[in-house]
Amino acid sequence: MVYFTYSRRGFMAGVAGLGMGTALGVSSNAQATQADIHRQPNIIFILADDLGYADVSCFGNPGFTTPSIDRIASEGIRITRAYANSAVCSATRTALITGRYQDRIACGLEEPIASAGKTHGLPPGLPTLPEQLRRAGYRTALVGKWHLGSPPAFGPLKSGYDHFYGIAGGAADYFTHQGHPGEDQFYKDSQLVHEHGYLTRLLGNEAVSVVNEYGRGPKPFFLSLHFNAPHWPWEGPEDEAESKRLKGHIFDYDGGTQKTYGRMVQAMDEQIGRVLAALDQNGLHENTIVVFTSDNGGERFSATWPFTGMKGELLEGGLRVPAVLRWPGQVASGSETDQAIITMDWLPTFLAAAGATPDASFPTDGMNLLPLLHDTTARQERTLSWRYKIQSQRAQLEGNYKYLKINENEFLFDVVNDPRERANLKDRQPQLFDRLKRAWVAWNDQMLPFPKDSYSWGADGAHFADHYGVTAGERD
């Protein structure tokens, strides 16, 4: 691997002043030259599943430690105001891979995509994040959870990844790896496989193998490491007996304990540590961007302090996620920012780091974060929008203020000074309330309409809706 040979100060000045793509002379659709490739960092994007804001110790968890995730933070930057694009997983993953509001794409309207994913999925051939990085000279791999439609109609290999090892659906038993009893969904590339072992550990094994193989090659690499932990069923590494009790039924609403949940998070952290060690052993530490975050807010056992709400809700606890990034020499160790970011920002950010700009035919709704991560005193005011069909939820964020609608109840919160969203300011600041409400309507008019049958696709939708107390009428 060839490391940066130019002035880092000059490099970042180019990023801030010109944009990374211009600084390196790579157009939005062009192949990167060999000289560009030598300057490109490897990128490892690690995504947890249903992890709460305070479920890692560097974000305040009092019950257990996560030393590997903490290491990324201490050697890089802690992003304290990171938002997920949705309060549920497959919608956020649509935004991540496309760099756009998920509401622009039909599969992003499924909240979530049914586990089997036979009829709904990410359309093959889009200029996705891995596809655009591949055009820029990268090798690409997804290890872990896909949840954007199942093969053969859909899948990672049809959407820009060179290699896939993991589960196609939205959840899996950690020992059988099935989504439902008898439903095989574990793939190695395009083939179903049967592996033995705890799923979190298997994903860590494969991620280390990818780093060892790709890291020794001539090209930079992009590794998406998408753990299914700590998503239910709540099974720790030593809980195979719990798997047998469930008999493959993953909708585990009466199982688990707080201690089990902690073991699941710590098992994930242990595998992240192995990946970081593989980078060290291969001499890739300096030239690799490592990001860790979650796809949405936490679930039953999660710590979401200081927020209220959880997965499936547009309260801060359903949308705020921990996020840390390490890029030695480019992002200061031990730094912190309260810049508001969102999942779809990662596409333009990673492309900028690779020396490319987003495909002009498929414009991103996200923002290149690199200048703001380099200079933590800089701020970019954001206007962000969400909608969620369960309970007719709407949210519009502008600076510190969030308009929120849940069924027929409307609110205006200062989410910075009132993170628990308790003081409704809509009567005190009626003009701001009206402006944010109108802004959400204007944004919504640009998005695809929700289909009436968003929750009509069977057991997964029914289980999910029932779990969150949604009536049949609301599902329709």
Order of alpha helices (4+ residues) and beta strands (2+ residues): alpha-alpha-alpha-beta-alpha-beta-beta-alpha-alpha-beta-beta-beta-beta-alpha-beta-alpha-alpha-beta-alpha-beta-beta-beta-beta-alpha-alpha-beta-beta-beta-beta-alpha-alpha-alpha
